[in-house]
Amino acid sequence: MSNGKFFKPDWAERITKFREGQGLSQAALAKRLNVSPMAPSRWERGINEPSSEIYMQLGKMAGNPECWYFWQRGGLSREDIDNVVSGFGAGSPEPHARTIASSATAQQFFTLPLAIYSDFQSGKLEEDTITVPAAWCPNPDRTICARIHEDGMAPIVGEGFVVAVDTTITQPSELQNALVAVLNPSNLLIVRCLAQYGDTDMLIAENRRRQPIPYNSRDWRIVGKVIWWIGRP
C-alpha cells in the first residue's frame, strides 16, 4: 500500500543539490538559464524535466566532474567528449555533420576541422578535429576555439580551459552581462563578463584578485561571445 509520498526522480535531486551548492535561489538560477521563474521549481519537484539544451547549460555551469551527469542526461556521452581536443582553432566553413544514436534519442553533431594554435600569440599551428553537438554551434563557420592562459574567470573558466567563441557577435551593446573573449593591449586572449556601469563598459573578472578593467575599443578588441567551454580535471 502506498504511503502517498512522492519520490522525486534522481535528476530532480541533482538539480536541487547543484543549485544549493552554487548558492543560487530558484529565481537566480532561472535568470542564469534564461527560463521562466517557475521552471527550476518544477524541475526540482520532478514535475517537468529540463530540455537537452538546459542540461548542457547546467553542465557548463557545474564544471568537472558534475558536468558529466548533466551532459549525459542531455544526450551527450563521455565517449563523444573524448573527441574534443585542447587548443585553438577556427571552424571550417563546411563542417561535417553526423548523427550519433543514444539510448534516448538521436543527436546531431558537428565534426569541425580545426587549425590548432599551440601558442596564440606566435601563431604556431597544428591540425586536429573537434566533435560537438550541433546545438553548441549556431554559427559553426564563424566559431573559433581557444585555450585560455590566465585565471581571470576561475573557477568558471579556469587557466588551460578551452573556450568556443562566436565571432559574429562583437558589439558591446549586444554583449551586456555575457562572457566575452577579448584581446588585451599585449595581444593576450582573456575571458571576462562585460557589464555597463554608468556610461562605462567594464570587463569584470570572477576571480576577485583581478580588478575590473574599463573597456575601450582603442586598447581592447572583442573577439566574440563565449558560447561554451571545456575544462580538464
N, C-alpha and C positions, 0 to 999 in steps of 0.2 A: 504493500500500500504506500502510495506516495505521501510524503510529509508536506507537500506543497511548496517546498523550497526550490527556487530556480537556480540551477547551476550554470554559471556563465562559462562560455567556451574559453579555451586557453588563450586565443588571440585577444579576447576582451581583457583578461587579466594582465596580459603582457603589455597592452597599450596603457592600462592604468599604472602599472609599475614603471613603465618608461616615462610617462608624463610626470609622475610624482618625483622620479629620480632627476628629471630636468628642472624641477622646481617651478613647473608651469601650472596655472589653473586651466580648466577646460576651455575657458574663453580665450586665454592666451594661446593655447595650442591651436584652437580653431583659427585664430588670426595668423599664426605662423604658417598654417597649411592652406590658408585662403579658402576655408569652408564655412558653412553656416555655424553659428554659435552652438546650436544643438547637436551638431554631428558628433563631437567627441563623447558627449553624454550617451548617445545612442550606441556608439561603438563599445563603450565601457560597460554598458548594461547588456551587451550581447544582442541588441535588437537589430542593428544593421552592421554588416561587416564592411570595412573600408574597401575602396576600389584598389586595383593594382597600382595605379598612379600614386595614391595616398600611401600605400605600403612602401613604394620606392622612396617617397619623401621622408617617411619615418625612418627608413634605413639610413638615409643620408644624415639625418639629424642625430641618430643614435651612435654612429661610428662603430668601429670594430670593438668587440665581437658581436654586439647586439644587432648590427645591421643585417647579419645573415638571416636571422629569423624573419624579419620583416620583408626582406627581398625575396626569400623563398615563398612566403605567403603571397607575394605579388606575382609569383610565377617564374622568378629568376633563380636558377640553381647555382650552387657553388662551382660546378664544373664550367658553367657559362662565364663566370667571373674569372676563372683561371686563364681565359683567353686574353685578359687585359694585361697590358704591359706598362711599365713605368717609363716616363719620358715626355717629350714634347712633340706634337705633330699637327698636321693640317689634314682635315678630312678631304677625301677625294671628291671631285665634282660628280663622279659617277660611282657612289658607294654601292657595294653588292649587298642586296637584301636576301635574307634567308629566313625560313620558318623553323623553329625548334619546338617540337611537341613536348608538353609536360603532362603529368597525370591529370591536371585540371583543365588546361586549355592550351591551344597552340599560340606561341608567342612569335611576333615578328621582330627580327634582329637585323642590325646593320653590321657588316664586316667592313671596316674602313681601312684602306691603306694609309699608313702613317709615315711621315718623314720625321723621325725621332731626333730631337736635339738633345744630345747629352750635355751640352753647355749652351744655354740660351744666348748668352752674350757673344760667344765666339762663333756661333752658327754651325758647329760641328754636327754633321748629320749621320744618322744610322737609319736603317729601314726595318719596319715591323708592321703589325696589324693590331687592331683592337676590335673586339666584338661587344656591342652593347645593344640593349633593347631599342627598337625604333622610336619608342616614346621618349627616350632620353635625348634624341637629336632632331628637334623640329626643323633645323636648318643644317643638315649634315655637310653640305658643300661649303658652309661658312663657319664650321665649328673647328676650333683648334684645341689641342690638349697640351698642357704644360706642367712640368714638375715645379713645385714651389720650394724655394731655398731660403725661406725666412719664416718666423713663427708668429707673425702679427695676428693671425686669426685662430691660433691654437687655443683650445683643443678642437675647435670645429674643423678647421683646415690646418693641419699641423705641417711642420717642416718635412719635406720629402713627399707630401701628398701630390697626387696628380689631379688637376682641375680641367674641366671642359668649359670652354668659353665660346659663347655665341657672339660672333663679331658683327652681327647685323644690328646690335643694339649698343650704341656708343654715346647717345646724348644724355647728359646728366638729368634732364627733366624726365626721361623715361626710366631712370635707374634709381630713383629715390628709395632708400631703405632696402636696396638689393645688394648682394655681393657682387663686386666688380673686380676685374683684373686690370691693373694699371701698370704702366712703365714709369718708374721714377726718373729723376734727372740723371741718374747713373745707369739707366737702361736696365735696371733690375725689375723683374716682374713680381709684383706683390698683389695680394688679395686683401680687400678691405670692404667694409659696408659704407656705402655712400649715403650721407644724410645731410639735409639742409638745416642750418642753424642761422636764423635771421636771413640775411642775404648771401650767406657764405655756404658753399658746398664743402663738407668735411669728409675726410676718409677716416672712418672710425675702426679701431682695432678691437678684437675680442680680448686679446692679451693686454691686461691693464698696465703692463710695464711699457707699452707702446703708446706714445702720445697721439691724440688726434692730429691730422695733417690737413691744413687748408688746401683744397684742390683748386688749381688753375690750369688752363689748357696750355699755358706757356711752358711750364716746367714738367707737367704730367700728361700722359696720353692714355686715355681709356681704351683698352683693347676690346672689351666687351663685357657681357654679363656672364657670371659664373653660373652654369646650369646644373652641374653635378660635380662631385669629386670622389676620389677613391684614395684610401689610405692603407698603409701596411701596418701590421702589428708592431 
